[in-house]
Amino acid sequence: MPNIKSAKKRVTVAEHKTLRNKMIKTNLKTSIKSFENAVAQGDIQTAKALYPKVEKHIDMAASKGTIHKNNASRKKASLANKLNTIEKAQ
């Protein structure tokens, strides 16, 4: 346990940031999972409706520094590719 006042503050700030990052990652994973379930079931309408929301969650996580911007770009490209694949299959 830290003795210095600034070190104590850093501990509490780190806890708050950890909670925020955990919340953002949880929302991100949930939205990606729901999109991928729609794609797996072949439900194009739902997948098209969910894609902008998923993209927004990914961009938000990248802007907050929870995930790296290249990771966000890679995730968006992968999900867009999945959406395009099921659209072409129909």
Buried (B, 14 or more C-beta within 10 A) or exposed (E): EEEEEEEEEEEEEEEEEEEEBEEBBEEBEEBBEBBBEBBEEEBBEBBBEBBEEBBEBBBBBBEEEBBEEEEBEEBBEEBEEBBEEBEEEE
